[in-house]
Every structure is written in structure tokens, then in C-alpha cells.
Amino acid sequence: MSKRIVRALGLSLVGALILAALCAGALILGTDGADLSYRTLDYDVTATADGDLKVTEHIDIKLRKRKDDDGKT
């Protein structure tokens, strides 16, 4: 009975290590980055006297260089 438990624990540990290695590899190799990313996204909301809301957005984005079909940026 104890041999089964030790074997099951060992196989579980090996499986967990393999899964962790696969996830870490996917994270490291799969980080190419997006062409567009938000740096900040802020909202400024003001309530007017008549109960309406005035919303102002401040958006800071980053665009990476992209190439067209001719290879020009």
C-alpha cells in the first residue's frame, strides 16, 4: 500500500514539474508584444448642476513600428 502512495506522489510531482516547465516555456517564448498597447487610461467625470455627467478621457497609447507589404515602415 505504501509503495503505491510513494509511486503516485512521485508521478504527480514529475507531472507537475513537466507542466510548470511547459507553462514557463510558453510564457518566455510567446512574448512577442502587441502592436498597440495602452500606457494609461484615465477618466475625469464631473457632475453638472442639472444632474448630467461630463466625462473626459485621457488615453496614452503606444504603437509599434509596422511594415507594409513592401517592407517599409
N, C-alpha and C positions, 0 to 999 in steps of 0.2 A: 504494500500500500504506500509506503513512504517513497519507494523508488518511482512510482507513478507521479507523485506530487513533485518530487525533485525534477523529473523529466519535464513535466508540464510547466513548471516555473522557468526552467531553462529555455524551453522552446518559446515561451511567452516573452522572455527577456530578449532573445535573439530576434524575434519578430518585431518587437518594439524598437530595437536598435536599427533594424533594416528600414522600418517605416520612418523613423526620425531622420535617417540618412537620406532617404528619397525626398522627404519634405525639405530638408536643408538644401539639397542639390537643386530642387526646383526653384527655391527662393533665390539662390545665388545666381543660377544661370538664366532665370527668367526675368531679370530686372533690366529690361531694355529702356524703360521710361516711356512716358506718354508724350505725344506731340504737343498737347495742350494741358497745362496744369494751373490750378488756382493757387495763388500765393496767399491772398486774403480775400474774404468776402464779408463786408460789413454792411449792416443796415442801420439807418438812423430814422427812427419813427417819432413823429410829433403829432399829438392830438390837437386839433383845432378847436376853436370855441364852439362851433356848431356840431361837434362830435365826429367829424371826419378824421381820417388819418392821412398824414402826408409822409410817404415813405421815400427815402433817398438811399440808393445803393452805391456802394463804393467797391468796385471789383478790380483786383490786381491779378492779371494772368500772365503766364509765361508761355510763349510759343517757341518751339524748337525750330531750327532750320530744316526746311523740307526741300526735296529736289523734285523737279518736274520730269516728264518723260525724256527730255533731252539731257538730264543730269545737271541742270542749272538750279541754283538755289534761289 
